[in-house]
Amino acid sequence: MARKAQTPPKPPARPAAAAAVPAIDPALLRTIAELVAESDLTEFEVQKGDLRIRAARTPAPPPPPAMVNIAAPPPAVAQAYAPSPAPAPAHAAPKVAAPPPVVEDESYADHPGAVKSPMVGTAYLRPNPDAKPFVEIGARVSAGDKLLLIEAMKTFNDIVAPKSGVLTVFLVEDGQPVEYGEPLLVIE
């Protein structure tokens, strides 16, 4: 039995259009790349006859914002007040609860009865602007009684009395920003 000689398969024929692709001029490509790089364009496309060139780039990310340390403004100094002993008329209108007097004194920072802020946030002495304060000066509090709220990251955190005693002084105002470790009030 005789074997037939096998001929290798022929590669597929190229379409006529592929054979007619014009050579791309490298100088033209460099010019287009320079134009895209020098402009704010992120994408560029040009077509002439059968030649179509598209260039695209991703824009550089913006530089990070500059970090600027801004010192917090000093807290407003509230004056402790003494009510004037003016006699009230018999038919006087009911009094609106006055905000508790606030004392700012660094001597309370080391006071043994000072209740310090456990976090950075905003201190609120009442549950809402129309309500009376949680506690008032001279009030007797027990360990675990709610004294005020500190709002931090849209969360209201109860600040409770660490011990029983009498509230003698507020060291913050309603709505005042507070720092970690800052004394808020004193219980004696």
Secondary structure as UniProt FT lines:
FT   HELIX           16..19
FT   HELIX           26..38
FT   STRAND          43..48
FT   TURN            49..50
FT   STRAND          51..56
FT   TURN            90..91
FT   HELIX           106..110
FT   TURN            112..113
FT   STRAND          114..116
FT   STRAND          121..124
FT   TURN            129..130
FT   TURN            137..138
FT   STRAND          140..141
FT   TURN            143..144
FT   STRAND          146..152
FT   TURN            153..154
FT   STRAND          155..160
FT   STRAND          165..170
FT   TURN            174..175
FT   STRAND          176..178
FT   TURN            180..181
FT   STRAND          183..187
//
